Amino acid sequence: MPPPSRRGTASILYPEYISKLTILADSRSLLRDKDKFSKLREQGIALNENGWKSKLTPEELSEQEKERETIRKRLSYFASEHEKVGMVYQVLAPKIKPFQQVEKEWRQCKVKSKSTFPNSMTFVQNPAYQAVHSGFKKLKEQIGLADEDILLSLEKIEAIGLVNMPLLYERWCLLQIIKVLTHAFRYQPEDNWKRKLIANIQGNEEQISIQFFNPSVSRTITLQYEPFLANGKRPDFVLDVEAITKSGYQISKRLVVDAKYYSATYLKQRGGIGGVIHELYKVKDYSEGQENNVFVLHPVLDAVEKVVSPQEWAKDSYLGELSMFDWESTYHECQATSYGAVCANPMKSQRYLDEIQRMLGMFLQYGIEDNTPSRAESDDTQAINFCVSCGSEKVSDVTNSMRSNHQKRWYRCNECTQFTVYNHCGTCNARLIKNGEYWTYLSLMPMSSINIKCPSCESPV
């Protein structure tokens, strides 16, 4: 008897003698699959003849309206912020040219900047100098550079410059992670985090650790830059999350992220995103025995060769939403959404931040949970709920108690109106979470955007 076949291989049997051969009728499951395939084929033919347009169901229309409401809310917020920026610009724009002219004349006269302010009474008692100095201090406070030494250190770093592009990309990714944690998910960094970053760039500290706090959702994140794992490996970033659940016990989970400044050609030479993920997750064991989630940040557009989801981001990023690679086991249970590759490319305009936000949102909402099959009374998460769209903890349970599915939970964000649905797979019972069409990190069904595929057993839900 040959050994069981692995994924991507086949076993061939060579019988020496057959005494009797009976052709059995198809099994019920095979008949169901045949019937399902026939219906999908007919549906595909009909859609093709109609230009791949189909009338939306009432449920799909309701889902779209929820999405529109969320978008309108966010548009209103950004319109208000844009108006504020416009007012500031109108005030500052006329002042830019005179300052530029003065700076040009100073440079021509070889006037150089000095790290300390003059303390002589000639300057201190001068009203013009006092006004400029006061305005400069207010400006520093507004942009978060109230500490004099931080500003001076940044000036020194600017003078040094960075010519190593992979290192520049790595540090740029670090800043984007910090930006998403603080701006999108509302985490507060520890007080001296800027000094730690500067010390690292100046070469005074090789590895740094920064803590981020969000008491509203009972989560703490420790972000490490270039740490050593227990196995001696050294990834670029490690995020250790500690969360207190609604029942009071603690969840601890680790996300390992590596930044790879690869061109499309070089990425292909490394075996594509599948080859890079395999190297980090399996070969280098960044997963530490499949305990950690491992993700790659890369700048390559259209990096996903075999797109497994109809979402727009799926051609650039892979979030482990379905099995894709030959080295994966036949069933995806243990590794579902535990590894992937996310496109972080500034040429995508502001959308590159959305890619990182979706990855971190998935980890903070789904990755820290035990989503394995259970028969719990509710599909809700153990950790405190939050909105992956705006980061708010002000979400309300709006579940309809009249629904036949009593485990399912609906939450709506009170700030941006984003809807989040907590459900389970009808086949394997694993927990599933959907955050609307845009922010959902699980694979949507091509024929129906309101339905998703289970990442564990890959059954349509």
PABA-371953 format. One line per field, with one value per residue (C-alpha): residue number from 1; x, y, z. Coordinates in Angstrom, 3 decimals, always signed. Layout:
BEGIN
k: [NUM, ...]
east: [X, ...]
north: [Y, ...]
up: [Z, ...]
//
This chain:
BEGIN
k: [1, 2, 3, 4, 5, 6, 7, 8, 9, 10, 11, 12, 13, 14, 15, 16, 17, 18, 19, 20, 21, 22, 23, 24, 25, 26, 27, 28, 29, 30, 31, 32, 33, 34, 35, 36, 37, 38, 39, 40, 41, 42, 43, 44, 45, 46, 47, 48, 49, 50, 51, 52, 53, 54, 55, 56, 57, 58, 59, 60, 61, 62, 63, 64, 65, 66, 67, 68, 69, 70, 71, 72, 73, 74, 75, 76, 77, 78, 79, 80, 81, 82, 83, 84, 85, 86, 87, 88, 89, 90, 91, 92, 93, 94, 95, 96, 97, 98, 99, 100, 101, 102, 103, 104, 105, 106, 107, 108, 109, 110, 111, 112, 113, 114, 115, 116, 117, 118, 119, 120, 121, 122, 123, 124, 125, 126, 127, 128, 129, 130, 131, 132, 133, 134, 135, 136, 137, 138, 139, 140, 141, 142, 143, 144, 145, 146, 147, 148, 149, 150, 151, 152, 153, 154, 155, 156, 157, 158, 159, 160, 161, 162, 163, 164, 165, 166, 167, 168, 169, 170, 171, 172, 173, 174, 175, 176, 177, 178, 179, 180, 181, 182, 183, 184, 185, 186, 187, 188, 189, 190, 191, 192, 193, 194, 195, 196, 197, 198, 199, 200, 201, 202, 203, 204, 205, 206, 207, 208, 209, 210, 211, 212, 213, 214, 215, 216, 217, 218, 219, 220, 221, 222, 223, 224, 225, 226, 227, 228, 229, 230, 231, 232, 233, 234, 235, 236, 237, 238, 239, 240, 241, 242, 243, 244, 245, 246, 247, 248, 249, 250, 251, 252, 253, 254, 255, 256, 257, 258, 259, 260, 261, 262, 263, 264, 265, 266, 267, 268, 269, 270, 271, 272, 273, 274, 275, 276, 277, 278, 279, 280, 281, 282, 283, 284, 285, 286, 287, 288, 289, 290, 291, 292, 293, 294, 295, 296, 297, 298, 299, 300, 301, 302, 303, 304, 305, 306, 307, 308, 309, 310, 311, 312, 313, 314, 315, 316, 317, 318, 319, 320, 321, 322, 323, 324, 325, 326, 327, 328, 329, 330, 331, 332, 333, 334, 335, 336, 337, 338, 339, 340, 341, 342, 343, 344, 345, 346, 347, 348, 349, 350, 351, 352, 353, 354, 355, 356, 357, 358, 359, 360, 361, 362, 363, 364, 365, 366, 367, 368, 369, 370, 371, 372, 373, 374, 375, 376, 377, 378, 379, 380, 381, 382, 383, 384, 385, 386, 387, 388, 389, 390, 391, 392, 393, 394, 395, 396, 397, 398, 399, 400, 401, 402, 403, 404, 405, 406, 407, 408, 409, 410, 411, 412, 413, 414, 415, 416, 417, 418, 419, 420, 421, 422, 423, 424, 425, 426, 427, 428, 429, 430, 431, 432, 433, 434, 435, 436, 437, 438, 439, 440, 441, 442, 443, 444, 445, 446, 447, 448, 449, 450, 451, 452, 453, 454, 455, 456, 457, 458, 459, 460, 461]
east: [+0.000, +1.567, +1.885, -0.909, -0.572, +0.641, -0.795, +0.127, +1.029, -0.886, -0.694, -1.219, -2.362, -1.449, -3.806, -2.455, -5.810, -9.479, -12.020, -15.113, -15.905, -19.130, -19.973, -21.728, -24.064, -22.666, -22.595, -24.953, -22.111, -20.884, -24.401, -24.722, -21.402, -22.421, -25.724, -23.967, -21.466, -24.261, -26.105, -22.937, -22.168, -25.650, -25.352, -21.971, -23.326, -26.309, -24.092, -21.670, -24.528, -25.676, -22.244, -21.693, -24.449, -27.025, -29.882, -28.958, -30.941, -32.699, -29.994, -27.231, -28.965, -29.216, -25.509, -24.597, -26.669, -24.788, -21.516, -22.783, -23.800, -20.312, -18.669, -20.912, -19.971, -16.255, -16.599, -18.260, -15.356, -12.695, -14.569, -14.504, -10.764, -10.111, -11.891, -9.684, -6.529, -7.745, -8.175, -4.641, -3.246, -4.927, -3.230, +0.213, +0.502, +1.197, +3.978, +5.933, +7.575, +8.965, +10.463, +11.960, +13.507, +14.999, +16.427, +17.970, +19.639, +20.965, +22.501, +24.130, +25.639, +26.846, +24.654, +24.526, +22.066, +23.056, +21.774, +21.278, +19.247, +21.099, +20.598, +21.984, +19.658, +19.878, +17.876, +15.770, +14.377, +13.728, +9.920, +10.389, +12.665, +10.303, +7.366, +9.264, +10.584, +7.102, +5.581, +8.318, +7.622, +3.882, +4.581, +6.796, +4.076, +1.471, +3.548, +4.643, +8.264, +8.164, +11.408, +14.391, +16.759, +14.412, +14.238, +18.020, +18.498, +16.159, +18.233, +21.373, +19.683, +18.582, +22.186, +23.407, +20.943, +20.029, +21.213, +20.530, +17.120, +16.223, +17.069, +15.098, +12.083, +12.394, +12.331, +9.548, +7.481, +8.203, +6.816, +3.716, +3.015, +3.298, +1.055, -1.675, -1.526, -1.764, -3.977, -6.237, -6.522, -6.017, -3.187, -1.084, +2.688, +4.935, +6.340, +9.927, +9.235, +10.644, +13.968, +14.183, +13.665, +16.256, +18.803, +18.345, +18.820, +21.891, +23.358, +23.243, +20.762, +20.597, +17.167, +14.347, +11.022, +8.033, +4.816, +1.393, -1.647, -5.383, -7.250, -10.595, -10.245, -8.055, -5.113, -1.387, +1.068, +4.841, +6.485, +10.090, +12.432, +15.079, +14.720, +16.127, +13.632, +14.205, +15.525, +18.170, +16.426, +16.118, +13.049, +12.463, +9.414, +7.658, +4.306, +3.368, -0.284, -1.755, -5.532, -7.876, -11.071, -14.610, -14.500, -11.221, -8.559, -5.514, -4.775, -1.195, -0.320, +2.666, +2.813, +6.150, +6.557, +9.467, +9.969, +11.334, +12.346, +12.097, +11.499, +8.894, +11.655, +13.584, +10.395, +9.665, +13.199, +12.574, +9.517, +6.980, +5.214, +4.704, +8.449, +9.202, +6.427, +7.618, +11.193, +10.179, +7.327, +8.778, +12.526, +13.636, +10.830, +9.729, +6.499, +8.399, +6.655, +3.512, +2.828, +3.304, +1.568, +4.102, +3.593, +5.778, +5.599, +6.620, +6.254, +5.349, +2.016, +0.072, +2.279, -0.410, -0.213, -3.279, -5.889, -8.229, -10.641, -12.567, -11.659, -9.616, -6.691, -6.384, -4.235, -1.524, -1.812, -2.446, -3.816, -3.960, -7.683, -7.564, -4.863, -2.746, +0.674, +1.902, +3.773, +0.582, -1.157, -4.294, -6.438, -5.723, -7.056, -3.991, -2.420, -5.510, -4.805, -1.557, +0.763, +0.673, +2.249, +0.943, +1.709, +3.066, +3.819, +3.666, +2.871, -0.609, -1.304, -3.126, -4.346, -1.047, -1.993, -5.285, -3.331, -1.357, -4.506, -6.333, -3.436, -3.124, -6.912, -7.177, -4.530, -6.025, -9.594, -9.242, -5.635, -5.542, -8.716, -9.204, -11.395, -11.390, -14.721, -16.857, -20.491, -20.548, -23.787, -22.446, -20.093, -18.838, -15.142, -13.644, -11.694, -13.413, -14.948, -13.683, -14.182, -11.492, -12.512, -11.963, -10.565, -13.406, -14.406, -17.882, -19.680, -23.209, -24.671, -27.596, -28.309, -31.881, -33.150, -35.794, -33.162, -33.070, -29.274, -28.995, -25.182, -24.670, -23.867, -24.115, -22.199, -22.418, -19.830, -21.431, -18.856, -18.470, -21.509, -19.304, -21.105, -19.306, -20.863, -19.695, -20.774, -19.586, -18.974, -21.884, -19.489, -16.685, -18.188, -15.094, -15.676, -15.891, -15.876, -17.004, -16.308, -18.163, -16.906, -13.888, -12.433, -13.202, -9.961, -11.570, -12.313, -15.633, -17.683, -17.382, -21.101, -22.236, -20.306, -22.286, -20.983, -17.463, -15.427, -14.292, -10.471, -10.337, -12.308, -12.773, -16.511, -18.722, -20.720]
north: [+0.000, +3.340, +6.127, +8.755, +11.321, +14.796, +18.002, +18.367, +14.643, +11.488, +7.785, +5.127, +1.613, -1.411, -4.299, -7.748, -9.542, -8.437, -11.116, -8.950, -5.377, -3.679, -0.166, +1.634, +4.566, +7.995, +8.893, +11.547, +14.009, +13.491, +13.953, +17.185, +18.423, +17.535, +19.339, +22.381, +22.426, +22.216, +25.133, +27.242, +26.416, +27.472, +30.631, +31.411, +30.961, +33.217, +35.898, +35.782, +36.336, +39.326, +40.977, +39.560, +41.723, +40.394, +41.850, +42.237, +40.375, +42.320, +41.128, +42.334, +45.706, +46.027, +45.199, +47.807, +50.442, +49.762, +50.235, +53.509, +54.806, +54.099, +55.770, +58.842, +59.159, +58.937, +61.382, +63.876, +63.563, +63.990, +66.928, +68.658, +67.957, +69.163, +72.413, +72.953, +72.299, +74.745, +77.473, +76.901, +76.932, +80.247, +81.807, +80.266, +80.387, +84.164, +83.833, +81.073, +83.161, +85.866, +83.174, +81.385, +84.637, +85.393, +81.868, +82.224, +85.512, +83.987, +81.093, +83.500, +85.367, +81.994, +82.286, +78.883, +77.450, +77.114, +74.480, +76.920, +80.097, +83.331, +84.410, +87.936, +90.732, +92.253, +89.316, +88.495, +92.046, +92.394, +92.210, +90.818, +88.029, +87.253, +86.943, +84.624, +82.502, +82.192, +81.237, +78.660, +77.025, +76.836, +75.295, +72.609, +71.733, +71.470, +68.996, +67.004, +68.181, +70.195, +68.608, +70.569, +67.573, +65.547, +68.337, +68.732, +64.971, +64.924, +67.675, +65.562, +62.503, +64.572, +65.662, +62.039, +60.847, +57.263, +55.656, +51.998, +51.466, +48.176, +49.818, +52.924, +50.770, +48.802, +51.959, +53.448, +50.310, +50.712, +54.253, +53.104, +50.418, +53.052, +55.396, +52.756, +51.787, +55.395, +57.028, +54.213, +52.090, +54.849, +53.297, +55.629, +55.090, +55.355, +58.813, +58.325, +56.420, +59.139, +59.161, +55.382, +55.618, +58.364, +56.463, +53.440, +55.429, +57.165, +53.763, +54.125, +51.253, +48.142, +46.889, +48.861, +48.117, +50.495, +49.916, +51.024, +51.218, +51.199, +50.773, +51.283, +47.866, +46.352, +45.707, +46.439, +46.046, +45.788, +46.613, +45.420, +46.456, +43.912, +41.660, +38.155, +35.302, +32.395, +30.338, +32.972, +34.339, +38.098, +39.452, +43.152, +43.633, +41.712, +42.780, +41.105, +41.665, +41.195, +41.501, +41.155, +39.373, +40.299, +37.565, +38.857, +36.426, +37.305, +36.497, +36.685, +36.435, +37.351, +38.786, +38.701, +41.063, +41.271, +44.052, +42.900, +45.606, +43.366, +44.196, +42.179, +40.279, +39.414, +38.406, +35.979, +34.570, +33.889, +31.815, +34.638, +35.523, +31.812, +31.176, +34.121, +33.200, +29.580, +30.673, +32.867, +30.795, +27.302, +27.382, +30.238, +29.328, +32.874, +31.166, +29.437, +26.131, +27.664, +29.670, +33.102, +34.783, +35.735, +38.388, +39.984, +43.636, +44.207, +46.983, +44.806, +45.505, +42.519, +40.212, +37.543, +35.178, +33.107, +35.475, +33.651, +36.475, +39.016, +41.917, +44.657, +44.257, +40.525, +41.003, +42.781, +41.184, +37.720, +37.435, +33.653, +33.781, +30.510, +27.921, +28.860, +27.173, +23.619, +23.457, +23.946, +20.964, +19.669, +21.138, +24.671, +24.568, +25.311, +27.889, +29.789, +33.556, +32.890, +33.993, +36.223, +38.992, +42.566, +45.214, +48.353, +50.671, +54.489, +54.745, +53.404, +56.804, +56.599, +53.073, +51.535, +52.404, +50.567, +47.420, +47.608, +48.539, +45.504, +43.226, +44.628, +44.805, +41.122, +40.212, +42.346, +41.215, +37.656, +36.541, +36.779, +34.698, +30.958, +30.569, +26.770, +24.943, +25.249, +25.046, +28.281, +30.127, +33.105, +33.670, +36.826, +37.235, +36.791, +40.075, +43.455, +44.458, +47.426, +48.904, +47.935, +50.873, +53.774, +52.051, +53.137, +50.992, +52.558, +49.702, +48.499, +45.011, +45.384, +41.671, +40.880, +38.446, +37.186, +35.627, +31.837, +31.863, +32.685, +32.418, +35.160, +38.689, +42.073, +45.122, +48.701, +51.398, +54.444, +56.757, +55.627, +53.236, +50.337, +46.978, +43.869, +40.407, +37.533, +34.189, +30.581, +28.111, +25.765, +22.956, +23.052, +25.537, +27.795, +31.434, +33.911, +37.708, +40.033, +43.779, +44.885, +44.446, +46.775, +45.859, +42.124, +40.129, +36.746, +35.667, +36.826, +34.643, +35.850, +35.346, +36.987, +39.686, +39.151, +35.601, +34.512, +31.328, +29.691, +29.897, +26.620, +24.195, +26.565, +25.958, +28.830, +30.357]
up: [+0.000, -0.985, +1.606, +1.746, -1.014, -0.148, -1.560, -5.234, -5.711, -6.607, -5.768, -8.464, -7.545, -9.709, -8.763, -9.627, -9.634, -9.647, -8.817, -9.001, -10.025, -8.957, -10.137, -7.316, -7.564, -6.777, -3.099, -1.757, -1.238, -4.800, -6.149, -4.147, -5.516, -9.075, -8.645, -7.164, -10.035, -12.631, -11.035, -10.860, -14.493, -15.591, -13.490, -15.052, -18.591, -17.848, -16.284, -19.207, -21.647, -19.554, -19.334, -15.806, -14.385, -11.957, -9.973, -6.322, -3.702, -0.905, +1.510, -0.836, -1.245, +2.535, +2.869, +0.254, +2.014, +5.252, +3.348, +1.844, +5.263, +6.602, +3.592, +3.900, +7.571, +6.788, +3.880, +6.200, +8.646, +5.954, +4.407, +7.791, +8.186, +4.626, +5.392, +8.458, +6.429, +3.783, +6.398, +7.710, +4.179, +3.376, +6.399, +5.837, +2.029, +1.760, +4.361, +2.616, -0.120, +2.209, +4.462, +1.467, +0.250, +3.691, +3.924, +0.460, +1.417, +4.651, +2.747, +0.304, +3.273, +4.653, +7.766, +9.482, +11.973, +15.616, +18.033, +20.945, +21.160, +22.034, +25.641, +25.493, +26.636, +23.152, +21.835, +24.881, +25.192, +21.468, +20.839, +17.325, +18.581, +21.472, +19.076, +16.709, +19.578, +21.103, +17.745, +17.164, +20.537, +19.806, +16.387, +17.950, +20.447, +17.681, +15.639, +18.686, +18.818, +22.007, +23.209, +21.895, +21.810, +19.572, +17.005, +16.983, +16.635, +13.630, +12.028, +12.512, +10.989, +7.990, +7.498, +7.616, +4.976, +4.100, +0.864, +1.726, +0.096, +1.866, +5.217, +4.270, +3.310, +6.541, +8.673, +6.560, +7.261, +10.983, +10.886, +8.973, +11.584, +14.309, +12.325, +11.929, +15.609, +16.812, +14.164, +12.935, +16.097, +18.693, +20.707, +22.835, +22.619, +25.658, +26.393, +25.218, +21.979, +19.719, +21.563, +21.209, +17.447, +17.079, +19.178, +16.922, +13.704, +15.111, +15.936, +19.704, +20.158, +17.968, +19.009, +20.544, +22.212, +22.290, +24.205, +22.960, +25.217, +24.499, +27.800, +26.030, +24.381, +27.147, +24.855, +25.155, +22.274, +22.598, +19.265, +18.951, +16.158, +15.110, +18.180, +18.572, +18.790, +21.172, +18.233, +17.436, +14.330, +13.922, +12.095, +11.477, +13.712, +16.466, +17.934, +21.212, +22.112, +25.552, +25.834, +28.776, +27.755, +28.749, +31.389, +32.836, +31.683, +29.563, +25.908, +24.620, +20.932, +18.746, +15.219, +13.367, +10.397, +7.959, +5.388, +2.026, -0.441, -3.510, -7.148, -9.037, -10.857, -7.701, -5.879, -8.708, -8.448, -4.751, -5.628, -5.418, -2.191, -1.514, -1.558, +0.733, +3.191, +3.261, +3.962, +6.899, +8.343, +7.900, +7.095, +9.365, +11.774, +12.515, +13.582, +16.434, +15.902, +14.328, +17.484, +15.860, +12.956, +10.262, +7.573, +4.919, +3.851, +0.227, -2.398, -5.426, -7.129, -8.533, -6.460, -5.997, -8.957, -8.052, -6.634, -4.242, -3.411, -5.536, -3.217, -4.864, -2.453, -3.176, -6.286, -4.266, -0.820, +0.589, +4.127, +4.387, +3.672, +1.667, +0.942, -2.067, -2.029, -2.700, +0.610, +2.632, +4.154, +2.459, +5.182, +6.220, +9.768, +11.904, +9.604, +8.394, +8.360, +10.263, +7.464, +4.422, +2.389, +2.376, -0.234, +1.447, -1.444, -1.072, -4.795, -3.954, -2.392, +0.961, +0.232, +1.331, +4.911, +4.442, +3.532, +6.794, +8.738, +7.351, +8.345, +11.875, +12.255, +11.346, +13.918, +16.713, +16.018, +14.682, +15.135, +18.932, +19.287, +19.423, +16.326, +16.284, +16.076, +19.184, +20.189, +22.139, +22.747, +20.782, +17.837, +19.552, +20.392, +23.850, +23.662, +23.733, +20.396, +18.392, +14.922, +12.383, +10.183, +12.614, +15.725, +18.018, +20.979, +20.890, +19.165, +19.907, +19.709, +17.276, +16.859, +15.862, +18.491, +16.044, +13.756, +13.525, +13.998, +17.704, +17.747, +15.164, +16.420, +14.692, +15.903, +14.611, +15.267, +16.884, +15.284, +11.652, +11.449, +10.236, +10.583, +11.841, +11.713, +13.935, +12.518, +12.238, +9.440, +8.842, +7.896, +10.489, +12.993, +13.049, +13.991, +11.085, +11.147, +8.384, +8.409, +5.298, +1.745, +2.043, +5.448, +5.383, +5.402, +4.664, +1.095, -0.351, -2.667, -6.299, -6.944, -3.710, -1.899, +1.313, +1.701, +2.633, +2.466, +5.674, +5.918, +7.860, +5.684, +2.704, +2.572, +1.331, +4.179]
//
